[in-house]
Amino acid sequence: MTSRPGPSQLEPPAWLTVAQLADLLQITERHIRRLVAEDRIPRTKVGGRIRFNHERILGWLDDNSSGPGHGNAA
């Protein structure tokens, strides 16, 4: 019998916590909180807690990328 990967092994959750996003981006939670405080990252408040939509974060990363293959001129 082969084991099938669970949902967490296939793709990240649709909504990420500060800790999950920091892990995904390989930066500190403090940096994530600074981006939130400076209104530089898309987020949603749910019951007083900050959550990040995975798809919006991917778009935000793409929009903030530069270099060859990206529309942003340096």
DAZITA-V577525 format. One line per field, one symbol per residue. psi: psi as a letter, one per 40 degrees, with the letter a starting at -180 (. if undefined). Layout:
psi->???
//
This chain:
psi->hihiiiddediiidhiidddddddefiidddddddddefehhiihhfeihihhddddddddddeiiaheiehh.
//
